[in-house]
């Protein structure tokens, strides 16, 4: 299949992640073949375990319950546990009904195994008919069936505290050289310039650095092809990514692989580190009174000739093809697709995501306004390493990148090993 590139026009139509629209392919089980039992509450399995995000999900469930459409049992699981257990959930004899997760190639992997419910009826309904064409495509399997309901999207960037930058007398960089100068200034003040948070169960955070360096140096098309197995991880072009990364390694927090991203968030807010490449979800673990002091800048441009790409993942829901409560599942997903539900989530969480529903209002804060403009200015959009490849490929990146951070001089053997492990996934 081809990989159509999202234009700025598509982004303005209300989609934050069209770059992988054609990655969805394969079979799904039709709703007509699913069980149709109305007994029991619909189970909603959620990975949104940060305090504010969890509370926002509880608000949505409560609002849905007031409509007396049906009962929902919300089960919140730590994000990393959720990711590793998701294949088990979907293939179990009595799986949860609805799941928070991602469209793109991740959903494709499960759709190919006939594990996802066909949601075509919802997309023919009044709520989802108004969604943008780019979102429609992103949630459509190669067979033409819909497998996903998108609800929010967000952006990645270099986040920092405005008050700390003012205190240190530094400002946002635009070029790679300016970025290195900023790191020098912060280090001279006794501050760890760059936080990471690739320890604990969040080693995947390091993939953001790989993604951004690759799309800044080699471009989005090469990046997507690499993750699809059309290039090798030991290619000279990939080696260039790590040559650039080595330039900034001396500026990383030495504890960057010792703690999870939540720990790195605390270090950022407390001024122990200067900035951090992260998605806006990190704000759900931050005190609400700190949000007005949070700002971000674009990951620096390295080669101006490379079209500007940003990471802007889409989130939402899919459902198990094995559900015994099909009508209840479709009713819940229909509600989650509404502007009302998305605004409830935005209000209850940190408010740093953007709604997919064309009539839903975002938080309207300066940070969100800047974030929306940040996405709209991009020529192309990627999502994130596993979202543009698969959940199965992510552990190979976790292993390779943490080894690189610990022993950067061993990059040749690290990339050789990464390619060998990736081939096992691609050939499976």
N, C-alpha and C positions, 0 to 999 in steps of 0.2 A: 504494500500500500504506500501511497505517497504521504508526505508530511507537509501539508499546507502551512504556510507561515502566516501568523495573525498580523493584520495591519493595525496601524494606529486607529483607523476607522472602527475596526472590530472592538478595540479596547474601549473606545468612546461609547460603543453600543452597550457596554456594561459587563465586560468579561475581563477577569484578571488573569486568565490562564488558557489561552487558546492554542499555545504552541504545540501541544501534544494532542490536538483534536483527533488526528487520524490514527492514533495509537490504539484506540479501542477497537477490538475486533473479536471474532470468535462467537461461540454459541452461548445462549442463555436459555434457561428453562422458561417456557411460557407460563403466564399466570393461569392459563386454562388447564395446565397439567398439575398445578400445585394443589395441595390439600386446602380445603376451605372449611375449617372448623372455627367456630366463634368462641370456643371455650377458653377462659383464662385471659389474663392481661397480655397485651403485646409487650414483648421484652425488647428494650432499647439498650444495646450494649454501647457504652461511650468511653472513649479514651481521653475525654476532656476532664482531666483530673486536677488541674490547677484550681485553687480555691475559687477564684472569680468565675472561671469557665464552668466549673461544676455547679456553682450556685445559679448561673444563668440557665443551664440545662434543666435544673430543678424548676426554675420559673416557667420555662416553656411547657414542661410536663404538667405543671399545676394549671396553667392557662388552658391547655388542651383538655384537661379533666373537667374544667368548669363548663366546657361546651357539651359535656355529657355524651361525647361521641364514642367513648370507650375508655377502658383502663389501660394505663401504661406503667410498666415496671422498669424503672431506670436503674441500670447497673453500671457504676463507674469503676473503671479499671485503670491502674497506672499505665501511662502511655506506652512504655516499653514492653510491659507485660502484654498489653493488648496487641501490639505489633507481632510479637513472637507467637501469640496464641491464636491469632485470627484464622490461620488455615485450619486449626483444630476446631474452632468454633463452627466454621462453615461446613466442615465435613462430619460433624458429630451427628448422632442419630436424632437428637432433639436440640437443634441449634437455636441460639437467640434469633429473634425475628428481624430486627433492624440494627444497623451498625453505623456509627460515625466513621467515615474514612475518606478516601480520595478517588477521584475519577482518573482517567488516563491509563497508562500501561499497568498500574497496580490493579485497577478494576478488571482490566483485560485478562490478567493472569487467572482470576477467579471465574470470569465469564467463560473462558475457554473450557473450564472444567464443569460447566453447567451448574454452578453454585449460586448464581445471582438471579433474582426474580426479574421478570420482564415488567417494566414500568411504563409501557407504551400508552396504556389507558390514561395515566396521569398526565403525560405530555400532550395528550389530545384534549385535556381539560382546560378550563378557563385560566387557572393560575399559571401553569407552565407555558401556555401558548404565548404569553407575553415576554418570555425570556429571550435573550438575544440569540441570533443564529449561531454565534460562536459557542455559546453555552450548550445549545441544542446539539451541536456537533460533538462537543467534548464528552457528552453523556450518552452518545449513540455508539452501539457496537457495530462492527463491520457488517453484520447481518441486517442492520437497520433497526434493531431493537434498542430501546432505551434501558439502561441499567443503573442510572444514578440520578439523584436529585441534588443539585448544587444549591448551597445556601449562602456561603460567604467566601470571600477571598481576601488575601492580605499580601504584604510585601516584605522582602528582606532588605536590610540596609545596615550601615555602620551606625549603631545607636550609641548615644552618649547623654550625659546630663549637661544641660545648658549652663547651670550654675558652676559646675566644675570646669568646663572649658573657659568660662569667664574668669574664674579664680586663677586658672593657670595661664591666662593670657594667650590662648590659642584659638584657632578658627578652623572651619571645615576646609579640607583640601579638595581639589578637583582632579589633579593629575597624580600619577604614581609618584613622581619626584616630590610633590608637595606632601603626599601621604607619608613618605619616608622622613621628610623634614619634621612633620608633626610628631612622628614616633620618637625622633631624636629629642625633641623638646620635652616631651612627656617623660622620657627616660631620665633626662637630666634633672628633672624635678623629683625623682624618686618614685615615680608612678609606673606601674606596669602598663605600657601603652595599649596592649591588645588582650582582652579577656577571651576565653575560649569555651570552657565548659564541656570538654569532650571526654570526661571521665564518668565513672559510675555507669549508668545505663544509657547515657546520651552521647556515645562515641560518634553517632551520625552527624552531630553538629559540625564536625570537621569537614564533612562533605560540602558544606556551603563554600568553604575556601577553595576546594577543588573546582566546584561548579563555576564560581565567579572568575577564578583565574583562567579557566578553560574558555568560557564565553567571552572574556575580555581579550584573550590572546588568539584563540582559534575560531571563535564565532559560534553562534547557536546551532547552525546546521551541522558543523563538525561534532559538536558536543552531543547532540541527539544521536547522530550516527555512531559515535563511540559507545554510547550507552546501549545501543541496539546491537552491538557486536560487529559493526561494519568497519571499525578501525581497532587497532590493538592498544592496550594500555602501555605497552613498551615501545610505542611509536616515538620517534624523535619529537613530534609535535606535543605529545604528552609530557615528555621530559622537559620541554620549555616551560610548562606550567610549574613544575617543581623547582626549576632554576629561579623563577620569580619568587616562589614561595620561600625559598631559602634566604632571599634578601630581607624578609621581614621576620624570620624565625627568632632572631635575637630580641625582638620587641614583644614576643608573646609572654603572657603570664607564665612563669615557670611551673605554676600549679595547674596549668591549663588542661592537663589530662588526668588530674587527680580528683576533680569534682565535677558534678553534673552541671548543666547549663543554669539550673536554679541557683547553684552556688556562685557561678560566674555573674549572674544577675545581681546577687547581693554585693559582690565585690565591686561591680560597676556603680551601683547606687551609693555605696559607701565611699567611693572615690579611691579604692585600692587599685582599680584599673581604669583606663581612660575611655575605651570604646570597645565595641563588640559587634561582630557580624552575626546577626540573628534575625529571626522573623518576629513580627509584632506579637506573637503568642507569648513571648517572654514577659510582656507587661501584665499578663494574668497572674504572674507570681510576684508582682511588685505592688507595694502599697498604693492605693488609689491617689493619695495625696502627693505622690511623686510623679504622677503621669504628666502634669503640666510642665514639669522640668525636663522631660525626656524629648530628645530630638534625634535626627539621623541625617546622614549624608549618603550620597550614592557611592557604591564601591568604585574606587577611582578608575578612570579610563586609562588603559595602558597603551592601546594602539587606536588612535582616532579613526583609522580606516575601517575598523571592525564595527559593523552596525551595533548600535546600543541595545543591549539585552538586559532585562531584569528578571529576577525570580519572583513570581507572584502566584503562589499555589492556591487552588480552589479546594474548598472543603464541603462536605455534605454527607449524604447517606446512601447506602444501598441496603438491600434486603436479601435474606436467605431464600433460595428457591425451594427449600424444604419446609418453609413455614407452614404451620397448621392454622394460621390466623390471617389468611390472605386479605380478606376484606378489612380487617382491623389495621393491618399493615399499610394498605393503600390509603386508608383514611388518615392515618397518622402522617404518612409521608406527604399527603396532600396538604395537611396543615403546616408541616415544616417548610413547605415551599412558599407559604404566604408571606406577604410583607409584614404582617402582624408578628408572626413567629420570629422572623429575622430581626425585627426591631427589639423584641423582648430579649433576644440573646445579646444584641449589641449593648442594650441598656444595662443588663445584669453583669456582663463581663467587663473587661477593661475598655471596651469600646473602640479597639484599634483595628477592627476588621471592617470590610466593606460588604454590603449586602448584595446578593445576586439578583434579587427581585427588582425589576426596574422601578417599582413604585415605593420601595422601602427607603427610609432615610438613614444615612449613616450618622455617626456621633456629631459630626460638624465641627470637631475641634481643629485647631491649627495643625496638629500632627496628622490627623486623618486627611485633611484637605491637602496637605503637602504630599502625603502618601498616594492619594489618588492621582495627583499631577505627576508624581514620580513614575507611576505605572503607565499613564497615558503618554508620557514622553518617549517611552521605549519603542524601538522599531520592532523588536521581537520579545516574546515572553517564554521563559522556561518555568518549570515548577520546582523541582528539587530532585536530587540524585535518584532516590528510589521511585519517585513519582514519574520520572522520565525513563526509568528502566524497569525495576520491579523490586518488591520487598525482598525477593530471594537474592538479588545482586547486592543489596545494601551491606550485608555483613562482610562481603569481600572488600568493600571500600573502607569499612570500619577498621578491619585488620590492617590493610595497606597503609592507610593514612596515619593511624596511631603509631605504626612502626616507623614511618617517615618522621613523625614529630620527635620520636625518641632517638632515632639514628639516621639523620638525613644523609649521611655519607654513603649509606647502603642503598641508595635509591635504585640503582640498576637491578639488584637482586629483588628488591621490593616490587618493582614494576613487572619483572619476569614472573614472580609468584602471583601477582594480582591477575595477570593475563591468564595464567594457567587455571586459577580458581574461577575466573569469570567464564572461561570456555565451558567449564562443567555446568554452569547455570544456563548458558545460552543453548547448549546441546541437550539439556534435559527435556 
